[in-house]
Amino acid sequence: MAFKSLVIFALLSVLATAAFGSGIVGHWRPIQNPNDPAVVEIAKFAVAEHNKEAQAALGFVTVVKGETQVVAGTKYRLVISAKDGSATKNYEALVWDKPWEKFRKLIFFKESIAFNN
């Protein structure tokens, strides 16, 4: 019985790896293409939500880099380049997306000190 359980566990592990790539569910994985239209859409959402919440007028420029985490949807941790008046600055944003529920939420958005130097 123990051997059968071990075989089932091993098979499930292989299937999970095939379904979610080489990463483990819950771990952050680098975004390979920050220009992917889905990633850009999430980044533009982050800038727009920040603008509404902070009554700001940032203009989206590009996604510098990012990571994703699969947890009851997908969390996107992004470094976004945006125009603040005449200055272009980098910002860090965290967005939680659950498209099957039509749910998308900006968790945080802040100026990135590490990427502006």
Secondary structure as a PSIPRED ss2 file (coil, helix, strand):
# PSIPRED VFORMAT (PSIPRED V4.0)

   1 M C   1.000  0.000  0.000
   2 A H   0.000  1.000  0.000
   3 F H   0.000  1.000  0.000
   4 K H   0.000  1.000  0.000
   5 S H   0.000  1.000  0.000
   6 L H   0.000  1.000  0.000
   7 V H   0.000  1.000  0.000
   8 I H   0.000  1.000  0.000
   9 F H   0.000  1.000  0.000
  10 A H   0.000  1.000  0.000
  11 L H   0.000  1.000  0.000
  12 L H   0.000  1.000  0.000
  13 S H   0.000  1.000  0.000
  14 V H   0.000  1.000  0.000
  15 L H   0.000  1.000  0.000
  16 A H   0.000  1.000  0.000
  17 T H   0.000  1.000  0.000
  18 A H   0.000  1.000  0.000
  19 A H   0.000  1.000  0.000
  20 F H   0.000  1.000  0.000
  21 G C   1.000  0.000  0.000
  22 S C   1.000  0.000  0.000
  23 G C   1.000  0.000  0.000
  24 I C   1.000  0.000  0.000
  25 V C   1.000  0.000  0.000
  26 G C   1.000  0.000  0.000
  27 H C   1.000  0.000  0.000
  28 W C   1.000  0.000  0.000
  29 R E   0.000  0.000  1.000
  30 P E   0.000  0.000  1.000
  31 I C   1.000  0.000  0.000
  32 Q C   1.000  0.000  0.000
  33 N C   1.000  0.000  0.000
  34 P C   1.000  0.000  0.000
  35 N C   1.000  0.000  0.000
  36 D C   1.000  0.000  0.000
  37 P H   0.000  1.000  0.000
  38 A H   0.000  1.000  0.000
  39 V H   0.000  1.000  0.000
  40 V H   0.000  1.000  0.000
  41 E H   0.000  1.000  0.000
  42 I H   0.000  1.000  0.000
  43 A H   0.000  1.000  0.000
  44 K H   0.000  1.000  0.000
  45 F H   0.000  1.000  0.000
  46 A H   0.000  1.000  0.000
  47 V H   0.000  1.000  0.000
  48 A H   0.000  1.000  0.000
  49 E H   0.000  1.000  0.000
  50 H H   0.000  1.000  0.000
  51 N H   0.000  1.000  0.000
  52 K H   0.000  1.000  0.000
  53 E H   0.000  1.000  0.000
  54 A H   0.000  1.000  0.000
  55 Q C   1.000  0.000  0.000
  56 A C   1.000  0.000  0.000
  57 A C   1.000  0.000  0.000
  58 L C   1.000  0.000  0.000
  59 G E   0.000  0.000  1.000
  60 F E   0.000  0.000  1.000
  61 V E   0.000  0.000  1.000
  62 T E   0.000  0.000  1.000
  63 V E   0.000  0.000  1.000
  64 V E   0.000  0.000  1.000
  65 K E   0.000  0.000  1.000
  66 G E   0.000  0.000  1.000
  67 E E   0.000  0.000  1.000
  68 T E   0.000  0.000  1.000
  69 Q E   0.000  0.000  1.000
  70 V E   0.000  0.000  1.000
  71 V C   1.000  0.000  0.000
  72 A C   1.000  0.000  0.000
  73 G C   1.000  0.000  0.000
  74 T E   0.000  0.000  1.000
  75 K E   0.000  0.000  1.000
  76 Y E   0.000  0.000  1.000
  77 R E   0.000  0.000  1.000
  78 L E   0.000  0.000  1.000
  79 V E   0.000  0.000  1.000
  80 I E   0.000  0.000  1.000
  81 S E   0.000  0.000  1.000
  82 A E   0.000  0.000  1.000
  83 K E   0.000  0.000  1.000
  84 D E   0.000  0.000  1.000
  85 G C   1.000  0.000  0.000
  86 S C   1.000  0.000  0.000
  87 A E   0.000  0.000  1.000
  88 T E   0.000  0.000  1.000
  89 K E   0.000  0.000  1.000
  90 N E   0.000  0.000  1.000
  91 Y E   0.000  0.000  1.000
  92 E E   0.000  0.000  1.000
  93 A E   0.000  0.000  1.000
  94 L E   0.000  0.000  1.000
  95 V E   0.000  0.000  1.000
  96 W E   0.000  0.000  1.000
  97 D E   0.000  0.000  1.000
  98 K E   0.000  0.000  1.000
  99 P H   0.000  1.000  0.000
 100 W H   0.000  1.000  0.000
 101 E H   0.000  1.000  0.000
 102 K C   1.000  0.000  0.000
 103 F E   0.000  0.000  1.000
 104 R E   0.000  0.000  1.000
 105 K E   0.000  0.000  1.000
 106 L E   0.000  0.000  1.000
 107 I E   0.000  0.000  1.000
 108 F E   0.000  0.000  1.000
 109 F E   0.000  0.000  1.000
 110 K E   0.000  0.000  1.000
 111 E E   0.000  0.000  1.000
 112 S C   1.000  0.000  0.000
 113 I C   1.000  0.000  0.000
 114 A C   1.000  0.000  0.000
 115 F C   1.000  0.000  0.000
 116 N C   1.000  0.000  0.000
 117 N C   1.000  0.000  0.000
